[in-house]
């Protein structure tokens, strides 16, 4: 890795639980990123991975948490 590449931190069980709680509370991706001390991009990536692996009924749509669809 180059010195400019950010270090990737694995997600802990506690962070995952907090992510779920913040999503259920209706927080935006930017608010979640601040609360978890991560970048909005890492939140987007995590959510995309989770939605791909196991869609959960009752979860807010990606647009509702500040994600934009690619055109």
C-alpha positions in Angstrom: 0.0 0.0 0.0 1.2 3.5 -0.7 1.4 6.0 2.1 -1.7 7.8 0.7 -3.9 4.7 0.9 -6.1 4.8 4.0 -5.9 2.0 6.4 -8.9 -0.3 6.2 -10.4 -1.2 9.6 -12.5 -4.3 9.8 -16.1 -3.8 11.2 -16.6 -5.0 14.7 -19.8 -6.6 16.1 -20.4 -3.5 18.2 -20.0 -1.2 15.1 -22.4 -3.4 13.2 -25.0 -3.2 16.0 -24.6 0.6 16.2 -25.0 0.8 12.4 -28.2 -1.2 12.6 -29.5 1.0 15.4 -28.7 4.2 13.6 -30.3 3.0 10.4 -33.5 2.1 12.3 -33.4 5.5 13.9 -33.6 7.1 10.5 -30.1 8.7 10.5 -28.4 9.7 7.2 -25.2 8.1 5.9 -23.3 11.2 6.9 -24.6 11.2 10.4 -23.8 7.5 10.7 -20.3 8.1 9.4 -19.7 10.7 12.1 -21.1 8.5 14.9 -18.9 5.6 13.9 -15.9 7.7 13.1 -15.7 6.3 9.5 -16.1 7.9 6.1 -19.4 8.1 4.3 -17.9 6.0 1.6 -17.2 3.2 4.1 -20.8 3.3 5.3 -22.0 3.1 1.7 -19.7 0.2 1.0 -20.8 -1.7 4.1 -24.5 -1.2 3.3 -24.1 -2.3 -0.2 -22.3 -5.5 1.0 -25.0 -6.1 3.6 -27.8 -5.6 1.1 -26.2 -7.9 -1.4 -25.6 -10.7 1.1 -29.0 -10.7 2.8 -31.9 -8.4 2.0 -33.8 -7.7 5.2 -37.5 -6.8 5.0 -38.3 -3.5 6.7 -34.9 -2.0 6.1 -35.0 1.6 4.8 -34.3 2.0 1.1 -30.8 3.2 0.1 -32.2 6.5 -1.1 -33.7 7.2 2.4 -30.3 7.3 4.0 -28.7 9.7 1.6 -27.4 7.3 -1.1 -27.8 8.3 -4.7 -28.3 6.0 -7.6 -25.7 6.1 -10.3 -26.9 7.4 -13.7 
